[in-house]
Amino acid sequence: MSVGHLHANPRSSPRQTVIVTGGNSGLGFACAAALLAASPPWHVVIGCRDPLRAREAVEKLRKVAGADAAIEAMALDLASLASIRAFASELADKLKASDIPPLHGLVCNAAVQGPKTFTVDGFESTFGVSHLGHYLLVNLLLPLLAKPARIAVVASGVHDPAELAKVPASSGVPVPAWNSPMALAKGELGPEAANDDEGADRGRRYSTTKLANVYFTYGLAPRLPDGITVNAFDPGLMPGTGLARDYPAVARFAWHVVMPRLIPLLRLILVKNIHTPEESGTALARLIVDPALASTSGKYFEGLREIPSSVESHLEGRAEELWRDSAILTGMM
């Protein structure tokens, strides 16, 4: 199935539900729009912690996809294990009552990148939201998925030092500094981070957590029953999205105002893997809808291309350790 097929007429009645975490802005919003435009269209549920932003996103998506688009928002705060459990319970009730079509897709997109903070459960926020929150969500929703089903986990090329080397140092993201999952949950990075200042620390926690997203994908794939798949996704650089909200003022201006206007040029002279949110959102939606990927699982995609993930992401025992410790941390064990 070509990417162009994602833009078919969305007027027929949706037969499948997909959840998009962090679907109120940026990549998640663009992915939700692509899923609403798929043929047949999907019933899209945006999981969002801010009710006002969620309502605004739903209204904007209706303007993009049409007033009859099957889109709704549900409260989901991935920084709270209690909120994740409440979301799963409410979703189960909706499915049981046939208030929404059967659940066939889940896009784990939400992420945070900012000053070092901790979730209500005491986890470092970058790791807690992007990894632990999604770990619990996926495990709670697995019994609710109707086969065939697909899961997409948004990772990033920043998990791979070889990919980071292709981007100028001004990208501001250091290579991962892996530590035991129990230590990462406390905000304790590996020895590579020993001399990081606040800015480097923020970037290092982000790249390390994106490595965790890849490990999570590789740990989940062999545990899934037949008929359910999972793949990791690198959206590339997406100037204009919200991840730069905590950058210095000049960097924010460049990210939000200058770079989005220069993407074709930057793709030629800087790095090929740079896209608009709409381009990356369409590529992410493809992992959910493309018939050609029906049996593809445990793989890593850079946009539309399946590529190898980092050498470190294949180190023996890492994915299993992360899975085991995450189960303990989230109360699944």
C-alpha atoms as one frame of an Amber mdcrd trajectory, in Angstrom:
protein
   0.000   0.000   0.000   1.426   3.357  -0.985   1.456   6.299   1.369  -0.906
   8.094  -1.003  -3.669   5.665  -0.069  -3.764   7.222   3.385  -5.564  10.180
   1.852  -8.621   8.387   0.561 -12.172   9.645   1.172 -12.906   9.164   4.910
 -16.706   9.072   4.634 -17.382   5.377   5.187 -18.076   4.141   8.701 -14.982
   3.175  10.724 -14.697  -0.490  11.635 -11.552  -0.286  13.776 -10.328   1.806
  16.683  -6.775   3.052  17.138  -5.333   4.890  20.131  -2.731   7.611  19.656
  -0.983   8.846  22.792   0.046  12.480  22.661  -2.195  12.944  19.638  -3.072
  16.537  20.434  -0.059  18.094  18.681   2.974  17.537  16.481   3.675  14.016
  15.221   0.738  12.457  17.089  -1.724  14.975  15.640  -0.410  14.390  12.118
  -0.602  10.623  12.595  -4.194  10.913  13.849  -5.104  12.997  10.780  -3.580
  10.375   8.461  -5.485   7.568  10.205  -8.749   9.499   9.881  -8.054   9.870
   6.157  -7.215   6.192   5.634  -9.444   3.936   3.558 -11.352   2.591   5.358
 -11.029   5.283   8.032 -10.262   4.525  11.659 -12.018   5.561  14.834  -9.220
   7.542  16.477  -8.943   7.941  20.246  -6.469  10.564  21.406  -5.008   9.901
  24.833  -4.194  13.286  26.358  -3.594  14.565  29.895  -4.869  18.118  29.247
  -8.663  18.190  28.615  -8.587  21.656  27.035  -5.813  20.780  24.591  -7.574
  17.503  23.832 -10.824  19.287  22.933  -8.948  21.768  20.762  -7.180  18.914
  18.951 -10.456  17.103  18.290 -11.969  20.277  16.842  -8.936  20.860  14.608
  -8.964  17.248  13.407 -12.647  17.539  12.499 -11.799  20.566  10.384  -9.049
  18.591   8.655 -10.868  15.268   8.219 -14.493  16.434   8.082 -17.266  17.040
  10.596 -18.256  13.361  10.583 -14.736  12.114  11.349 -14.656   9.461  14.073
 -12.378  11.192  16.573 -12.570  11.524  20.337 -10.281  12.217  23.265  -9.877
  10.353  26.538  -8.017  11.413  29.662  -4.593   9.780  29.860  -1.628  11.022
  31.866   1.345   8.765  31.200   3.107  10.316  34.187   0.575   8.615  36.469
   0.173   4.847  36.783  -3.282   5.414  38.282  -4.344   7.474  35.254  -3.098
   4.781  32.873  -5.076   2.123  34.719  -8.190   4.332  34.723  -7.811   4.899
  30.972  -7.545   1.160  30.312 -10.608   0.474  32.471 -12.683   3.164  30.739
 -11.604   1.894  27.323 -12.553  -1.669  28.268 -16.026  -0.439  29.248 -16.427
   1.413  25.935 -15.410  -1.654  23.959 -17.671  -3.972  25.952 -20.635  -1.657
  25.412 -19.788  -1.343  21.682 -19.564   2.419  22.086 -16.501   2.289  19.820
 -15.390  -0.235  17.160 -13.015  -3.068  18.143  -9.488  -2.013  19.078  -6.951
  -2.910  16.391  -4.197  -0.319  16.784  -2.065   1.514  19.322   0.450   4.277
  18.607   2.805   4.931  21.532   3.866   8.458  20.658   3.760  10.690  23.747
   7.108  11.892  25.091   8.590  14.650  27.216  11.936  16.385  27.080  12.749
  19.077  29.589  14.360  19.910  32.921  14.774  16.980  35.276  11.506  16.333
  37.086   9.729  13.323  38.561   6.312  11.792  38.026   3.695  11.406  40.767
   4.963   7.844  41.196   8.552   9.015  41.729  10.022   8.135  38.318  12.264
  10.488  36.348   9.788  12.039  33.929  11.489  11.428  30.570  11.913   7.717
  31.295   8.670   7.502  33.273   6.406   8.959  30.577   8.048   7.779  27.375
   8.909   4.262  28.512   7.285   3.163  31.771   3.944   4.789  30.989   3.760
   3.116  27.613   5.006  -0.190  29.034   2.067  -0.291  31.450  -0.411   0.961
  28.857   0.549  -1.682  26.301   0.383  -4.498  28.828  -3.043  -3.391  30.067
  -4.426  -3.017  26.545  -3.082  -6.280  25.108  -6.124  -8.273  26.323  -8.391
  -5.673  24.675  -6.794  -5.831  21.224  -8.799  -7.572  18.513  -6.688  -9.526
  16.031  -5.142  -8.615  13.716  -3.676  -5.686  15.620  -0.622  -3.498  15.379
   1.412  -1.459  17.844   3.811   1.299  16.815   6.386   2.672  19.258   7.865
   6.076  18.449  11.602   5.943  19.081  14.202   8.228  17.487  17.459   8.176
  15.603  19.036   9.927  18.600  19.303   6.492  20.239  22.038   5.690  17.693
  25.470   7.384  17.912  26.030   6.607  14.222  22.909   8.592  13.313  23.777
  11.443  15.670  27.166  11.731  13.985  25.396  12.716  10.752  23.857  15.789
  12.400  25.890  18.858  13.438  26.658  19.213  17.133  24.125  22.045  17.276
  21.419  19.404  17.475  22.260  19.385  21.182  21.498  15.709  21.829  24.299
  13.605  23.354  24.516   9.847  22.839  22.683   7.572  25.312  24.148   6.825
  28.731  22.500   3.527  29.605  22.231   2.358  33.183  20.197  -0.317  34.923
  16.454   0.321  34.441  16.024   0.715  38.188  18.655   3.469  38.167  17.178
   5.160  35.094  13.808   5.276  36.808  15.500   7.276  39.584  17.079   9.627
  37.065  20.551   8.103  37.349  22.232   7.906  33.947  25.301   5.869  33.091
  28.929   7.047  33.474  28.948   8.855  30.104  26.748  11.519  31.716  29.057
  12.226  34.641  30.102  15.688  33.438  26.849  16.797  31.787  25.522  20.287
  32.410  21.761  20.863  32.577  21.328  21.101  28.810  23.355  17.987  28.069
  21.550  16.132  30.837  18.182  16.918  29.266  19.313  15.677  25.852  21.071
  12.646  27.291  17.993  11.492  29.191  15.973  11.855  26.007  18.365   9.815
  23.823  18.674   7.174  26.560  14.909   6.864  26.846  14.615   6.538  23.083
  17.038   3.616  23.336  14.644   2.187  25.934  11.809   2.507  23.408  13.775
   0.311  20.996  14.567  -2.235  23.714  10.867  -2.247  24.655   9.894  -2.999
  21.068  12.403  -5.852  20.868  11.284  -7.219  24.235   7.598  -7.023  23.336
   7.703  -8.558  19.847   8.445 -12.185  20.875   5.888 -11.973  23.682   2.987
 -11.053  21.408   0.474 -13.695  20.338   0.021 -14.486  16.660  -1.914 -11.737
  14.942  -0.431  -8.825  16.891   2.711  -7.005  15.761   4.912  -4.195  17.053
   7.492  -2.019  15.350   9.632   0.959  16.362   9.634   4.209  14.403  12.086
   7.067  13.939  10.240  10.173  12.670  13.466  12.063  11.998  14.003  15.714
  12.783  10.705  17.610  12.717  11.277  21.359  13.131   8.281  23.158  14.568
   7.132  20.426  16.937   6.844  20.875  20.698   9.967  19.048  21.849  11.903
  22.340  21.815   9.576  24.034  24.278  12.299  24.124  26.943  15.160  25.165
  24.661  16.814  28.613  25.013  14.947  31.448  23.276  17.210  31.658  20.196
  17.115  27.902  19.654  13.306  27.903  20.052  12.973  30.645  17.433  15.179
  28.758  14.985  13.306  25.503  15.622   9.791  26.942  15.332  10.184  29.752
  12.802  13.317  29.400  10.679  13.898  25.666  10.178  10.331  24.673   9.153
  10.636  27.018   6.170  13.951  25.533   5.085  13.248  21.793   5.253  13.890
  21.069   1.521  17.204  22.926   1.714  18.180  21.359   5.035  17.438  17.936
   3.569  19.981  18.623   0.845  22.782  20.175   2.874  22.292  18.928   6.449
  20.574  15.567   6.870  18.126  13.590   4.739  16.059  12.429   7.696  14.288
  15.756   8.297  10.567  16.087   7.650   7.421  18.035   8.301   5.140  16.577
  11.001   2.670  15.713   8.230   5.266  13.648   6.364   6.373  11.772   9.461
   2.799  11.400  10.716   1.799   9.741   7.456   4.793   7.400   7.646   3.896
   6.509  11.243   0.270   5.809  10.314   1.542   3.483   7.597   2.845   1.093
  10.272  -0.757   0.696  11.416  -2.594   0.533   8.087  -0.335  -0.729   5.282
  -1.344  -4.315   4.289   2.238  -4.950   3.168   3.348  -4.744   6.820   0.722
  -7.130   8.186   3.276  -9.718   9.320   6.203  -7.361   9.998   7.132  -7.261
  13.681  10.092  -6.430  15.883  11.595  -4.105  13.266  12.895  -0.538  13.282
  11.747   2.004  10.697  13.249   5.329   9.731  10.245   6.978   8.131   9.156
   4.635   5.345  12.362   2.548   5.389  13.145  -0.443   7.557  16.735   0.034
   8.754  18.982  -1.477  11.452  18.785   0.149  14.865  21.962   0.950  16.796
  24.597  -1.618  17.683  23.885  -0.941  21.368  20.189  -1.686  20.905  21.089
  -5.315  20.179  23.293  -5.924  23.226  22.332  -9.247  24.738  20.210  -9.148
  27.867  19.326  -5.432  27.792  15.785  -5.821  26.440  15.011  -8.647  28.873
  16.358  -6.710  31.854  14.313  -3.670  30.887  11.188  -5.780  30.502  11.626
  -7.461  33.871  12.437  -4.299  35.803   9.643  -2.356  34.108   7.179  -5.004
  35.233   8.337  -4.512  38.820   8.314  -0.723  38.619   4.806  -0.538  37.162
   3.292  -3.207  39.390   2.796  -5.736  36.597   4.889  -8.323  38.448
